[in-house]
Amino acid sequence: MFTQQLLLEKAETQLYDSLIDRANANIEKIHSPYRQTVSISSLGVKNFSRFRKDLIEYLQSNLSDIDKQNLTFIGISFKDFANAGIIDNIVNQIDEISQSEAVT
């Protein structure tokens, strides 16, 4: 049982790292749709819903075979895995880039 838990954690970590690496390698490609789809309300609240959906679709369409195997082993859908925090991390990273560009 303990070994199974370690293997699950390793698969989750590998998948997480792979997706972060893929997002970082394609940050410019991802940043452009961010600028086009994130809207800001009159009160300054950002709406990321459309961008999050597009980002999940993009990452899912670019899964490696190892990523797919890890998802199967973990027993979770890609959308559920992505919504468990990785998308928020990527969105925050891109948002920081956009804010730094606005300041410059």
C-alpha positions, 0 to 999 in steps of 0.5 A: 500500500505504501509503495502504491502511494509513492508511485501515485505521488511520483506519477502526479509529480512527473505529470505536473512537472511535464505540464509546467515545463511545456507551458514554460517552453511555449509561454509566448504562444500561451501569452498571446491568447491570454491577452485576447481572452482575459477580460477585466470588469469595470471594478478591475476584476479579471475573468480568466474563464475563457482563457482557462478553458483554452489553456486546458484544451491546449495542454491536453492536446499536447500530452506526451505518451508518458503524461497519458500513462501517468493520468491513467495510472493516477486514475483522474481525468486531465481536466480534473488534474489541471483544475487541481491547481496547475492551471492556476499556477500557469495563469498566475505566471502569465498574469505576472508577465502581463503586469510587468509588461504593462509597467514597462 
